[in-house]
Every structure is written in C-alpha cells, then in structure tokens.
Amino acid sequence: MAARRGRHGATTRKIPVKKDIHPKYRPVVFQDVSTGYSFLTRSTVSTKRSIEWEDGKEYPLVTLEISSSSHPFYTGTQRLLDTAGRVERFQRRYGVQE
C-alpha cells in the first residue's frame, strides 16, 4: 500500500482497527433522580439497571444526581450572595472604623 499525503503534508497510512477492544456504543437512558427527567442518547457507559422507554424497548439505565433539568444554572434558581451583608459583618467583627 502506497503512502499518501494528509491535510498538513504528513504521510499517512491506513492502520486496521483492532477487533473486540472497543466498548460497545449503544442507546442508553439517563435519568435525573431529583426531577425524574429522562433522556435517551448513545453511550459506552456500562450499567446493570435497565428501563422500558417510551417506544416500548428496554434500554440500559444510568441514574444522575444532577442534570440540566435540576442544575441551578440551567433552571434559573441560582442563589445570589449577599456581599453587602458580608462586608458589614466583617467590619463589625474586626472593628474597622471608617
């Protein structure tokens, strides 16, 4: 097999992919345990649990502690810090005079 030039001028060779060393890439359901939100995607993650999806098929199930449906940044429920109160408390505690 002749060498060929790649995009940046380097020579490239075709290297055969090794068989049976790659993890299985399959559809998997991820479920947020705090909100119950589930979504179907593809992944190589391994799990022993499974769930029946909306299409009637059974898929491996991965549970998540937090997802976009429960994360404060995405849901808009972020707490704002009271920085003014902290400064005043610091000044009272350490006796800073103005």
Buried (B, 14 or more C-beta within 10 A) or exposed (E): EEEEEEEEEEEEEEEEEEEEEEEEEEEBBBBBEEBEBBEBEEBEEEEEEEBEBEEEEEBBBBEBEEBEBBEEEEEEEEEEEEEEEEEEEEEEEEEEEE
